[in-house]
Amino acid sequence: MTDRLPELLDCKALRAELGFTRAAAEAIMRQIPIVQIDGLRKVYVRREAVRAYIESRTFSKDQVSA
């Protein structure tokens, strides 16, 4: 296998990387597909899914409605 596995982030790692509050990190995690491993309560998200979500929610100032 030459492709690397996707990097997974939990809520704590997402908060640390983005500098967001827990509420903001959890809101992002609700909007994108999660990775849940059998036998674990913790859920993860793929780094690329987070990147794509943030990109899709980034607007120029003239695109934002008041």
Secondary structure as GFF3:
##gff-version 3
##sequence-region A 1 66
A	DSSP	beta_strand	8	9	.	.	.	ID=ss1
A	DSSP	alpha_helix	11	18	.	.	.	ID=ss2
A	DSSP	alpha_helix	22	31	.	.	.	ID=ss3
A	DSSP	beta_strand	34	36	.	.	.	ID=ss4
A	DSSP	beta_strand	43	46	.	.	.	ID=ss5
A	DSSP	alpha_helix	47	56	.	.	.	ID=ss6
A	DSSP	three_ten_helix	61	63	.	.	.	ID=ss7
###
